[in-house]
Amino acid sequence: MSEKNFERHRQPWRQDEIQKLHTLAKKGMALKAIAKALTRSEESVKQRAKEDGLSIAKLR
């Protein structure tokens, strides 16, 4: 995993971010694109999606 400095490190998820995550995941966007759109790490997005029972498209 790359060592990037995320300015929003360990910030709690806001309701609007959760809604955006659900919307983007349902559209079939890739993990990297969703993470960039939400300005969160891929790991954070993956974790939240798992908690919410969402499946995120894998890049092929």
MODELLER restraints for C-alpha pairs under 7 A, 6 or more apart:
rsr = mdl.restraints
at = mdl.atoms
rsr.add(forms.Gaussian(group=physical.xy_distance, feature=features.Distance(at['CA:17:A'], at['CA:38:A']), mean=6.85, stdev=0.5))
rsr.add(forms.Gaussian(group=physical.xy_distance, feature=features.Distance(at['CA:24:A'], at['CA:34:A']), mean=6.58, stdev=0.5))
rsr.add(forms.Gaussian(group=physical.xy_distance, feature=features.Distance(at['CA:25:A'], at['CA:55:A']), mean=6.87, stdev=0.5))
rsr.add(forms.Gaussian(group=physical.xy_distance, feature=features.Distance(at['CA:25:A'], at['CA:56:A']), mean=5.49, stdev=0.5))
rsr.add(forms.Gaussian(group=physical.xy_distance, feature=features.Distance(at['CA:28:A'], at['CA:56:A']), mean=6.78, stdev=0.5))
rsr.add(forms.Gaussian(group=physical.xy_distance, feature=features.Distance(at['CA:28:A'], at['CA:57:A']), mean=5.60, stdev=0.5))
rsr.add(forms.Gaussian(group=physical.xy_distance, feature=features.Distance(at['CA:29:A'], at['CA:57:A']), mean=6.16, stdev=0.5))
rsr.add(forms.Gaussian(group=physical.xy_distance, feature=features.Distance(at['CA:30:A'], at['CA:56:A']), mean=6.48, stdev=0.5))
rsr.add(forms.Gaussian(group=physical.xy_distance, feature=features.Distance(at['CA:30:A'], at['CA:57:A']), mean=5.08, stdev=0.5))
rsr.add(forms.Gaussian(group=physical.xy_distance, feature=features.Distance(at['CA:30:A'], at['CA:58:A']), mean=5.92, stdev=0.5))
rsr.add(forms.Gaussian(group=physical.xy_distance, feature=features.Distance(at['CA:30:A'], at['CA:59:A']), mean=6.07, stdev=0.5))
rsr.add(forms.Gaussian(group=physical.xy_distance, feature=features.Distance(at['CA:31:A'], at['CA:42:A']), mean=6.34, stdev=0.5))
rsr.add(forms.Gaussian(group=physical.xy_distance, feature=features.Distance(at['CA:31:A'], at['CA:56:A']), mean=6.22, stdev=0.5))
rsr.add(forms.Gaussian(group=physical.xy_distance, feature=features.Distance(at['CA:31:A'], at['CA:57:A']), mean=6.70, stdev=0.5))
rsr.add(forms.Gaussian(group=physical.xy_distance, feature=features.Distance(at['CA:31:A'], at['CA:58:A']), mean=6.92, stdev=0.5))
rsr.add(forms.Gaussian(group=physical.xy_distance, feature=features.Distance(at['CA:32:A'], at['CA:42:A']), mean=6.14, stdev=0.5))
rsr.add(forms.Gaussian(group=physical.xy_distance, feature=features.Distance(at['CA:35:A'], at['CA:41:A']), mean=5.64, stdev=0.5))
rsr.add(forms.Gaussian(group=physical.xy_distance, feature=features.Distance(at['CA:35:A'], at['CA:42:A']), mean=5.21, stdev=0.5))
rsr.add(forms.Gaussian(group=physical.xy_distance, feature=features.Distance(at['CA:35:A'], at['CA:45:A']), mean=6.07, stdev=0.5))
rsr.add(forms.Gaussian(group=physical.xy_distance, feature=features.Distance(at['CA:49:A'], at['CA:55:A']), mean=6.73, stdev=0.5))
